[in-house]
Amino acid sequence: MSMGPIKVPLAGRGARPMRVHPHCTRIARAFCSVLLIALATVAIACPADARPGDVRIVYAMPKNPSHEAIYRTLQDKRVLERIRDRVEGIDLPRVLTIRTEGCDGEINASYETSDATLSICYEYLAYIQELGQNIPPAGVSEGLTPANYIVGPFLEVVLHELAHAIFDLKKVPILGREEDAADQIAAYTLLQLGKDEARRVIASVAVMYASEAKEAPTELKDFANEHSLPAQRFYNLMCISYGSDRKSFGDFVEKGYLPAERAELCEEEYRQVKFAYEKLVAPHLRGVRKANRSG
């Protein structure tokens, strides 16, 4: 089912659909599809004899009683286990821990290099849950369900932080800002979903960025942040999506979501991300290496 246009308040005003490497596509689809169950995770599972390459999952008890429902839902749906099953396809040199935890009111997700831990705050999950429960009545909500507003940002943040983990653990060289590179890897992976699913997920993440850009005025010090500003992340996501498939995402330009001047460069931007992924990231995925040897 196709989705109507996304009308975001950040207006401004192509390219041949890119052919994706079949091995990379297969892994990206398998990894993402398992997360599309919506936010969920399961009880604590920490093997005592963890070895390099293992993935530990931890469901920390929430500090805030209002997050207990999210905690239980995560347990019931076994999301962290499902993430672990896919992440174990990455050839890691040390144990990676993936945990959900209370963050004392901070809406965040992060990767810590000192102990190779990917953390997702219950506050962040509550934030995207609220986003899904307060869909604007028109415009950005066209074709999207409350579940889309939860699943899309959840998928994106997990992939973003996993990109940081791969950069760190596999010593992947990065030219430019690491946060931008993680955004690109996350977006590229999401785009390997089926066309309709990719459209819905990309749209929901774009709406989140647009909402964040509206909520807080930009101050000079914001430009010093290691992350791009929400408006920049919005346009970067629009561009890589349009560059991946001009037909499927053509209305991003037609409706003024993506400036035409930027759109002219988007196919090349997508090609650059695809090339970097295949050269620098894919070789560390066990399934890709095996497929390449057999091919």
C-alpha positions in Angstrom: 0.0 0.0 0.0 1.4 3.4 -1.0 1.5 6.3 1.4 0.3 9.8 0.8 2.8 12.7 0.8 4.4 13.9 4.0 3.6 17.6 4.6 6.2 18.9 7.0 6.6 22.5 8.1 10.2 22.6 6.9 9.7 23.4 3.3 12.3 24.5 0.8 12.3 23.4 -2.3 16.9 13.3 -9.9 18.0 10.3 -10.4 17.8 6.7 -11.6 16.7 4.2 -8.9 19.9 2.7 -7.5 20.6 -1.0 -7.8 21.4 -2.4 -4.4 24.0 -5.2 -3.9 22.0 -8.3 -3.2 24.0 -9.5 -0.3 23.8 -6.2 1.5 20.1 -6.0 0.8 19.4 -9.5 2.2 21.1 -8.8 5.5 19.6 -5.3 5.9 16.1 -6.7 5.2 16.6 -9.6 7.6 17.9 -7.2 10.3 15.2 -4.6 10.0 12.2 -6.9 9.5 12.8 -8.5 12.8 12.5 -5.2 14.5 9.2 -4.2 12.9 7.3 -5.8 15.7 7.3 -2.4 17.3 9.0 -1.5 20.6 9.6 -4.5 22.8 12.2 -6.4 24.7 12.5 -9.3 27.1 13.8 -10.3 30.5 17.4 -10.0 31.5 19.7 -12.5 29.7 23.3 -12.1 30.6 25.4 -15.2 29.9 28.1 -15.6 32.5 30.5 -17.1 30.0 30.2 -14.4 27.4 32.9 -14.7 24.7 34.2 -12.2 22.1 31.5 -11.7 19.5 28.7 -12.5 22.0 25.9 -10.1 22.5 24.6 -9.6 26.1 21.1 -8.1 26.6 20.0 -6.4 29.8 16.6 -5.0 30.8 17.3 -2.8 33.7 14.4 -2.1 36.0 13.0 1.4 35.3 13.7 4.1 37.8 10.5 5.9 36.9 7.3 3.9 37.7 5.6 5.4 34.7 8.0 3.4 32.5 7.0 0.0 33.9 4.4 -0.6 31.2 7.1 0.0 28.5 9.4 -2.3 30.4 6.8 -5.1 30.5 6.0 -4.6 26.8 9.6 -4.9 25.9 9.9 -8.1 27.8 6.7 -9.6 26.4 7.7 -8.9 22.8 11.3 -10.0 23.2 12.7 -7.2 21.1 16.2 -7.2 22.5 16.5 -11.0 21.9 15.5 -10.4 18.3 18.0 -7.6 17.9 20.7 -9.9 19.5 19.9 -12.6 17.0 20.7 -10.2 14.1 23.6 -8.5 15.7 25.4 -11.8 16.2 25.8 -11.8 12.4 28.4 -9.1 12.9 32.0 -10.4 13.5 32.8 -8.5 16.8 36.1 -8.7 18.6 34.5 -8.3 22.1 31.3 -8.7 23.9 28.6 -6.1 23.0 26.0 -5.2 25.6 22.6 -3.9 24.5 20.5 -2.6 27.4 17.3 -0.6 28.1 17.5 1.5 31.2 16.2 4.6 33.0 18.2 7.7 32.3 16.9 10.1 35.0 14.6 12.0 32.7 17.0 12.2 29.7 15.5 11.3 26.3 18.5 9.5 24.8 20.1 6.5 23.3 23.9 6.0 23.2 26.9 3.8 22.6 29.7 3.8 25.2 33.1 2.8 23.8 34.7 2.0 27.2 32.5 -1.1 27.8 31.0 -1.6 24.4 27.4 -0.9 25.6 24.5 0.3 23.5 21.9 1.9 25.8 18.3 2.9 25.0 16.6 5.0 27.6 13.0 4.2 28.6 12.6 8.0 28.3 13.3 7.8 24.6 10.9 4.9 24.2 8.2 6.9 26.1 8.9 9.9 23.8 8.3 8.0 20.6 5.3 6.2 22.1 3.9 9.7 22.9 4.7 10.7 19.3 2.6 7.8 18.1 -0.3 8.6 20.3 -0.4 12.2 19.2 -0.5 12.0 15.4 -1.3 15.4 13.7 -4.8 15.2 12.2 -3.6 16.1 8.7 -0.5 16.5 6.6 2.3 14.5 8.2 -0.1 11.8 9.3 -1.2 10.8 5.8 -1.0 7.0 5.6 0.8 6.5 8.9 -0.5 4.6 11.9 0.4 5.1 15.5 2.6 2.0 15.2 4.5 3.6 12.4 5.4 6.5 14.6 6.9 4.2 17.2 8.5 1.6 14.9 10.3 4.0 12.6 12.2 6.1 15.2 12.9 2.9 17.2 14.5 1.2 14.2 16.4 4.3 13.3 17.9 4.8 16.8 18.9 1.1 17.1 20.6 1.2 13.7 22.3 4.5 14.5 23.8 3.3 17.7 24.8 -0.1 16.1 26.6 1.9 13.5 28.6 3.6 16.3 29.4 0.1 17.8 30.6 -1.2 14.4 32.8 1.9 13.9 34.3 1.4 17.3 34.7 -2.4 17.5 35.8 -2.9 14.0 37.9 0.3 13.7 36.0 1.4 10.6 37.7 4.6 9.2 35.4 7.6 9.1 35.9 10.8 7.1 33.8 13.5 8.6 31.6 13.5 11.7 30.8 10.1 13.2 27.3 11.1 14.0 26.6 12.0 10.4 28.1 8.7 9.3 25.9 6.8 11.8 22.8 8.6 10.4 23.8 7.5 6.9 24.3 3.9 7.8 21.0 3.8 9.6 19.2 5.5 6.7 20.8 3.2 4.1 19.8 0.1 6.1 16.2 1.3 6.4 16.0 1.9 2.7 16.7 -1.8 2.1 13.3 -2.7 3.4 10.5 -3.3 0.8 9.4 -0.1 -0.9 6.2 0.4 1.0 7.8 -0.4 4.4 10.8 1.8 3.7 8.5 4.6 2.8 6.5 4.4 6.0 9.6 4.1 8.2 11.5 6.9 6.5 8.3 9.1 6.7 7.9 8.5 10.4 11.6 9.3 11.2 11.3 12.5 9.0 8.2 13.6 11.0 10.2 13.1 14.2 13.0 15.3 13.0 10.6 17.9 11.7 8.8 18.0 15.0 12.1 18.4 16.9 13.1 21.2 14.6 9.8 23.0 15.4 9.9 22.5 19.1 13.2 24.2 20.1 14.5 27.4 18.7 18.1 27.2 17.3 20.8 29.0 19.3 24.3 29.7 18.2 25.8 27.1 20.6 23.6 24.4 19.0 25.9 24.4 15.9 28.7 23.2 18.1 26.9 19.9 18.8 28.4 16.7 17.4 25.0 15.9 15.9 23.6 17.8 12.9 20.6 19.9 13.8 17.2 18.2 13.5 16.4 20.2 10.3 19.7 19.1 8.8 19.0 15.5 9.7 15.6 15.8 8.1 16.9 17.1 4.8 19.8 14.5 4.8 17.2 11.8 5.3 15.1 13.2 2.5 18.1 13.3 0.2 19.4 9.8 0.7 15.9 8.5 0.3 15.3 10.4 -2.9 18.7 9.4 -4.2 17.9 5.7 -3.6 14.7 5.6 -5.6 13.6 8.7 -7.5 10.3 7.2 -8.3 9.2 6.0 -4.9 10.4 9.3 -3.2 9.8 11.7 -6.0 7.1 13.6 -4.2 9.7 14.7 -1.7 10.8 17.1 -4.4 7.4 17.7 -6.1 5.8 18.8 -2.8 8.7 20.9 -1.7 10.0 18.8 1.2 13.4 18.6 -0.5 14.9 21.6 -2.3 15.4 21.0 -6.0 19.0 22.3 -5.7 19.8 19.6 -3.1 17.9 16.9 -5.0 20.2 17.2 -8.0 23.0 15.8 -5.8 21.1 13.1 -4.0 21.7 10.2 -6.3 25.5 10.7 -5.9 25.1 11.1 -2.2 23.3 7.8 -2.0 25.9 6.2 -4.2 28.6 7.4 -1.8 26.9 5.9 1.2 26.3 2.6 -0.6 29.9 2.4 -1.7 31.1 3.1 1.9 28.7 0.6 3.4 29.8 -2.2 1.0 33.5 -1.4 1.4 33.8 -0.6 5.1 30.8 -2.2 6.9 29.6 -5.2 4.9 32.9 -7.1 5.1 32.4 -7.3 8.9 29.0 -9.0 8.5 29.5 -12.8 8.6 26.7 -13.5 6.2 28.1 -11.1 3.6 31.6 -12.5 3.8 30.3 -16.0 3.4 28.1 -15.1 0.4 31.0 -13.2 -1.2 33.3 -16.2 -0.9 30.7 -18.6 -2.3 29.9 -16.2 -5.2 
